[in-house]
Each structure stands twice: as C-alpha cells, then as structure tokens.
Amino acid sequence: MSSLPRTIKGFLSLGPSRFMRQLNNIGDTKVGTLVGTDKFGNKYYENLNESYGRNRWVQFAKEDTYFSRAEMNASQVPAEWHGWLHRMLDAPPTVDTTMVAPKWGVEYTENLTGGPKAFKTYNTTRTKIEAWTPKVARRD
C-alpha cells in the first residue's frame, strides 16, 4: 500500500491511463528511470528512492492492455536481466556484458507450460491391454 503523496506523485508522472493499468496489474504505482529494454520489448526500471528489494522492476511488453495479467510471466525475463533484477549484478546488461549468451547456446524462449503452445507428449508404444467390446448374440 502506498502513501497518499506517493500515489499522487505516481498519478501526475504516469498519467491516468498508465496509473490505472499499474494499479490493476501490480496493485501499486511505480515511477522510475528506464534502465534498458531487452529483445522481447520488456522495459526495466530503477528507482533508488524506493526501499531495497522494490527498487528494480520490469514492465512486460505484453502488458499493453488493461486486462493482461494472464500474459505476464516471470519466464519472459532473460537470464542477464534476471540477474540484474535480483541484484546478482550491480550494473544492467546494457552496461555490463558479463552475462552475454554464448554463441553456441540456444536462443532464449519463455516457458510455454500451461499455454496453447505447451509441449504435449504422445504415446509411441502399442497398448498392452485392449479394451473389451462385448459381442451380443442375436435373440430370436
């Protein structure tokens, strides 16, 4: 829960549309400086006046609509930005390039579990037990 002056400051700096969107999606208003953007369009912010642990956050690219809570997922954050968000790295990946993905590595994708593009297994073996179908004799 925010204090009244912080809420008013958030409303004035964000505008009514983004203010209401943030209240709906994260339950609070956050104002900070844009630190960088990843290749998926996620924007990363920092505000050093916030309390420790709440001063770095991400605004997801799929957060454009008002009712988009289902679209946000922590696996949409790449590893280098995850390290910065959780204070494993002091400098963001736009400045510090120690977390560069190796050339032989696989391209990062988000976790698709629970969505329409989720991996679904299929059976490749024959069934060992066949279902019984009764054969009915004709009555005269």
N, C-alpha and C positions, 0 to 999 in steps of 0.2 A: 504494500500500500504506500502510495506517495504522499508527501506533504502537499498542502494546498499551493504554496508558492512554486514548488517543483512542477506540479500539474499545470499551473497557469503558464509557466515558462515553456513547458513542452507544447502546450496548445499554441502559443504565439510563434514558436520557432518551427513547428511541424506543419501547421495549418490544420483546418478542421478535418479534412479527408484522411490524411496520414495519422492524425491524432486518434480518430475513431478506429482506424484499421489496427493500430498498435494496441489500443485498449481491448479490442476484440481478440486479436491473435495472441498477445503475450500478457494481457491483463495489466499492463503498465505502459508508461510512455518513456522512451529513451531518446536522448539527444546527445550526439557526439560528433567527432570528426571522422570523416571517411578515410580509412587507412588503405584500403585496396579492394579489388574485385578479382574473383577467380574466373576461370574459363567457363564456368557454368552460369555466370551472371550474379552470383551471390555477393553481397556487399558486406564488408567488415568494418565495424566502427569501434572507436575507443573514446572513453570519457574519463579522464583521470580524477575528476571531482566525485565520481561515484565511489561506493565502498568497494573494497578489494573483493574480487570474485564476481562482481557485477559490472565491471568497467570495460569489458570487451564482449561484443556480441555480433551476431550475424543476422542480416536481413536476407532471407531466402529469395531467390529470383522468382519462384513460383508463388510468392506471397502478394501478387498484384491485386487479386480480387479480395473482396471483403470477407467472404466465407471460404477461406482457403486453408483452414487448419489441417485438413487431411493431406494436403500436398507437402507440408513441411516435414522433413525427416532428418535426423542427425547424420545419416549416412550420405547426405548430399554435400557434406563438407569434406574437401580433400585433406589428405594427411598433413600437408605442410600448414594449412590454415587451422587444422585441429590442434596442432602443436602450439600455435600462437594463441588460440582462444583459451587453451588450458594452461597457459604460462609455462610450457616446456621450452619455448623460445621467447627471448625478450623482444627481438625485432620481427616485424612481419615479413612474410616471404617476398614481398616486393623489395625489401632492403637486404635481408639475409637470405642467401641462396644455398644454405647448407642442406636443406630438405628437398633438393631437386630430385625428381624421379629419374632413375637410371634409364639409359637408352634401351636396355634390354627388357625393361619392366613392361607390365601390361598397363594399358590405359585405364585410368580410374573410372569406375562406374558406381552409381549408388546402389544400395541394397534394394532389390525389387521384390522382396518377400512380402506377401500379402496384397500385391497389386495384380493387375491383369497381365503383366509381363513376367510374372514369377515362374521359376523353373518348376515344371511338373514331371514327376517320374512316371515311367510306364513300365509295364511288365514285359520282359523278353523271354520268359520261360513258359513252357506248356503247363497247363493246370494239372495237378496231380489227382485231384478229385473232381469228378464230373457230377454235375447236379442230376438228380434222379427225376426223370419225367415218367409219370405213370402211364401205362398203356391200358386203356379201358376197353374191355371186351364188350362187344355189342350185345344187347339183350333183345331177345325175340319175344 
